[in-house]
Amino acid sequence: MPVPFRQFVLKLHSRCNLACDYCYVYEMADSSWRGRPRVMPPETVDRTAYRIAEHVSAHRLPAVEVVLHGGEPLLAGADAVRHVAAAVRQALPPGVALDITVQTNGTLLDHAMLDVLRDLGVRVGVSLDGTPGGQDRHRRFPDGRGSHAVVADALRRLRRPENRRLYAGLLAVVDLDEDPVAAYEALLAHEPPRMDFLLPHGNWSVPPPGRTADQAQTPYGDWLAAVFDRWYDAPRPETGVRLFEEILSALLGGASRTEQIGLSPVTLLVVESDGTLEQVDTLRSAFEGAAVTGLNVFDHRFDAALTHPDILARQGGVAGLAEACRRCDLVRVCGGGYYPHRYRAGAGFRNPSVYCADLYRIVSHVRARVGADLARLAAGRS
């Protein structure tokens, strides 16, 4: 039985004011963004709001999340953000909880924009890659200028008392050229309520940086293990780290809340700026058209996407994984890894993640650390 969607990613603006060298939208296999409207038209916003409410009513959902994404969503301007918030809130049935978040590169978070987001109750997640050097190496303006100083100023504004409740957290891409502890502590200096680390997008046919065919090498797992130790060994809680929290939850028998890890069914649907429906848009890193469903908000209910073969595969749990994954002792924690990272040309997505060895390294490291502590606690009670 398909699981209904609960998170809707709206591509409010299809272009970006940064030129990040690892961007899966503009720098990898798919170029479909070129033919889409820059800004999602108001009529597309309204129809999307109607479809969200229709889906909520059909499945009696108590709560949904809407994520404003891009490109850079704040390029659409304050009026576009206001329109989305109003349209979705007005369309939803009474009593349904709505969480609206904007995922931004932070360069447009001036005082005026923050005033608007505060008035609308829109939470803010900011993409920032660790140290100033790491950020400016990868996340630059088109003219080559680094973006760290601009984003750091925005984060200072976001941390002001009147805006603090909007601060959803930081999102960082792992960079093997960065010292892991230095990167973590640089992010921590911005006082995020939580943060997350993403593995660079790649697959078996186009491997990510530093990921060779030698599965004895685990550079990303080692990097993450160093960050985990710094986070876990802190004398007091400093921030949440989503990846580590999800691994811990899965190790202790809980369900994951992210596609990055675990076996919980995918419940995310993307609406592009032209109203077309797509699977998780990071699939664009695999090949042209990998995220396409052939559906749109004008002609199709969201339930039509629930029966798409690729979405069904991503809701299939262990049965939808490669044989090697099904045999693995950590499969219920790793979940086969992030779906886009499993792709191999000619073999599709039914493969272990290209990060298989790295995932095994970080999950087994967390298991060993927590297991040792639980054993000590048990011994102390006996």
SULTAGI-V643641 format. One record per pair of residues at least 6 apart in sequence whose ideal C-beta (glycine too) atoms are under 6 Angstrom apart, sorted by sequence separation. I is the first residue (numbers start at 1). J is the second residue. If there is no record, write none. Layout:
i=I j=J
i=I j=J
//
This chain:
i=129 j=135
i=140 j=146
i=202 j=208
i=250 j=256
i=256 j=262
i=272 j=278
i=325 j=331
i=343 j=349
i=259 j=266
i=283 j=290
i=284 j=291
i=313 j=320
i=342 j=349
i=344 j=351
i=25 j=33
i=56 j=64
i=139 j=147
i=187 j=195
i=200 j=208
i=256 j=264
i=270 j=278
i=283 j=291
i=318 j=326
i=129 j=138
i=158 j=167
i=210 j=219
i=255 j=264
i=295 j=304
i=342 j=351
i=129 j=139
i=136 j=146
i=231 j=241
i=246 j=256
i=281 j=291
i=295 j=305
i=270 j=281
i=325 j=336
i=342 j=353
i=136 j=148
i=246 j=258
i=250 j=262
i=268 j=280
i=279 j=291
i=293 j=305
i=341 j=353
i=135 j=148
i=278 j=291
i=341 j=354
i=341 j=355
i=85 j=100
i=172 j=187
i=246 j=261
i=293 j=308
i=321 j=336
i=132 j=148
i=228 j=244
i=277 j=293
i=337 j=353
i=170 j=187
i=277 j=295
i=337 j=355
i=14 j=33
i=102 j=122
i=106 j=126
i=276 j=296
i=199 j=220
i=275 j=296
i=14 j=36
i=66 j=88
i=100 j=122
i=101 j=123
i=102 j=124
i=103 j=125
i=104 j=126
i=105 j=127
i=170 j=192
i=275 j=297
i=337 j=359
i=15 j=38
i=128 j=151
i=169 j=192
i=174 j=197
i=275 j=298
i=14 j=38
i=101 j=125
i=169 j=193
i=169 j=194
i=170 j=195
i=171 j=196
i=172 j=197
i=173 j=198
i=174 j=199
i=314 j=339
i=334 j=359
i=13 j=39
i=167 j=193
i=169 j=195
i=173 j=200
i=325 j=352
i=12 j=40
i=277 j=305
i=322 j=350
i=324 j=352
i=73 j=102
i=322 j=351
i=334 j=363
i=74 j=104
i=322 j=352
i=333 j=363
i=279 j=310
i=159 j=191
i=72 j=105
i=330 j=363
i=63 j=97
i=65 j=99
i=66 j=100
i=67 j=101
i=68 j=102
i=69 j=103
i=74 j=108
i=176 j=210
i=85 j=120
i=155 j=190
i=57 j=93
i=67 j=103
i=269 j=305
i=39 j=76
i=45 j=83
i=49 j=87
i=53 j=91
i=78 j=116
i=45 j=84
i=49 j=88
i=53 j=92
i=56 j=96
i=107 j=147
i=42 j=83
i=46 j=87
i=50 j=91
i=134 j=175
i=45 j=87
i=49 j=91
i=124 j=166
i=128 j=170
i=130 j=172
i=107 j=150
i=114 j=157
i=123 j=166
i=125 j=168
i=129 j=172
i=176 j=219
i=180 j=223
i=184 j=227
i=8 j=52
i=124 j=168
i=125 j=169
i=126 j=170
i=127 j=171
i=129 j=173
i=134 j=178
i=195 j=239
i=106 j=151
i=109 j=154
i=123 j=168
i=181 j=226
i=194 j=239
i=125 j=171
i=174 j=220
i=180 j=226
i=184 j=230
i=194 j=240
i=195 j=241
i=196 j=242
i=197 j=243
i=180 j=227
i=192 j=239
i=196 j=243
i=106 j=154
i=130 j=178
i=266 j=314
i=114 j=163
i=117 j=166
i=174 j=223
i=181 j=230
i=266 j=315
i=188 j=238
i=265 j=315
i=131 j=182
i=131 j=183
i=130 j=183
i=16 j=70
i=263 j=317
i=286 j=340
i=4 j=59
i=16 j=71
i=17 j=72
i=131 j=186
i=285 j=340
i=12 j=68
i=15 j=71
i=16 j=72
i=130 j=186
i=13 j=70
i=14 j=71
i=283 j=340
i=286 j=343
i=6 j=64
i=7 j=65
i=8 j=66
i=9 j=67
i=10 j=68
i=11 j=69
i=13 j=71
i=282 j=340
i=9 j=69
i=13 j=73
i=12 j=73
i=13 j=75
i=13 j=76
i=12 j=76
i=101 j=168
i=263 j=332
i=263 j=335
i=262 j=335
i=261 j=335
i=260 j=338
i=201 j=282
i=251 j=333
i=203 j=286
i=250 j=333
i=201 j=285
i=18 j=105
i=247 j=363
i=251 j=367
i=21 j=138
i=20 j=138
i=20 j=139
i=247 j=366
i=18 j=139
i=19 j=140
i=19 j=142
i=18 j=147
i=221 j=358
i=225 j=362
i=203 j=341
i=220 j=358
i=224 j=362
i=205 j=344
i=218 j=357
i=203 j=343
i=204 j=344
i=205 j=345
i=218 j=358
i=221 j=361
i=225 j=365
i=221 j=362
i=215 j=357
i=218 j=361
i=207 j=354
i=204 j=354
i=203 j=354
i=202 j=354
i=199 j=355
i=24 j=201
i=22 j=200
i=48 j=271
i=44 j=275
i=40 j=273
i=36 j=272
i=37 j=273
i=36 j=273
i=37 j=274
i=36 j=274
i=51 j=297
i=55 j=302
i=48 j=297
i=47 j=297
i=47 j=298
i=51 j=302
i=30 j=284
i=28 j=285
i=24 j=282
i=29 j=287
i=30 j=288
i=14 j=273
i=29 j=288
i=7 j=267
i=24 j=284
i=6 j=267
i=7 j=268
i=8 j=269
i=9 j=270
i=10 j=271
i=11 j=272
i=24 j=285
i=3 j=265
i=5 j=267
i=11 j=273
i=3 j=267
i=5 j=269
i=5 j=302
i=2 j=306
i=3 j=315
//
